[in-house]
Amino acid sequence: MSSTVLDGIVLEFLQHRLMVSAASRSADHVPSVARGIGYQLERDGCRLAVFLCRTHAEQLLADVRATGLVAVVFSEPHTHRSLQLKGSDARVGPLQQRERAWLPVYADTVVEELTPLGYPETVIRTLVEADPAQVLAIRFTPDSAFAQTPGPRAGAPLGGSRP
């Protein structure tokens, strides 16, 4: 099913300068959420890796380990265009070497996106930079996608339409 979820429209959107947040829930349905500090499409083209600082995402990481469930929202701040991808096979693991190299690139991308909106670079870097030794990846196969851009289509399943 992931081939239809990660279609051309979603893949194109993931190339934008995006902020990322991940969420899950406990076995008792208590939600957890954390701000991501990067993401990458896996080499197989069917899975995503979302990067989180373990000290800011302890509960979320524990919930993903326990349930395998994750929902990730990607948002382009200057347009508010957003989409959500959900997966039920999420696993937590260490960063791969190529992912370590991506962390500063992502931080620079977020700085490029947010400084024109008036946010100070030092604040942005504080939010998205982390020691790679403190970063873990949640890897998952998206099995559903939803528009999350504010407006009448927010929450609508994506099926070849724009987020």
Secondary structure by P-SEA (a helix, b strand, c coil): cccccccaaaaaaaaccbbbbbbccccccbbbbbbbccccccccccbbbbbbcccccaaaaaaaaaccbbbbbbbbcccccbbbbbbcbbbbbbbcaaaaaaaaaaaaaaaaacccccccaaaaaaaccccccccccccccccbbbbcccccccccccccccc
